[in-house]
Amino acid sequence: MFLCCLTMRLSMIFAVDHLTLRDPLTPILIGLFLRLYHH
């Protein structure tokens, strides 16, 4: 379970990196997602 979570986290970080290079709105979406994720 921990390994699965770690893999998802890593893939998410890579996806975020790729999106951020193209889309300036991505950081805002990530911020909203993290806000929901932590609650």
N, C-alpha and C positions, 0 to 999 in steps of 0.2 A: 504494500500500500504506500509506504514512504517513497519507494523507488518510482512508482507510478506518478505520485504527486510531484516528485523532483523532475521527472521527464516532462510532465505537462508544463511545469514552471519554465524549464529551459526552452521548450519549443515555443512557449508564449513569448519569452524574451527575444528569441530570434525573429519571430513573426513581427513583434513590435519594432525591432530594429529595421526590418525591411519596410514596414509601413511608414515609419517615421521619416525615412529618406524621401518617400514620395508624397506623403500626405501631411500637411501642416496641422490639420485638425486632429490627427491621431493622438498627440499628447493630451488633448482635452478629453477625448473619449477614454483614454487610459485612466486619467484622473477620476472620471466618473465611475468607471468600472472598479477601480481600487476602492473607491469610497463605498460602493455597494458591497464589494467583496469583504471588506473589513467589518461591516455591520452585522 
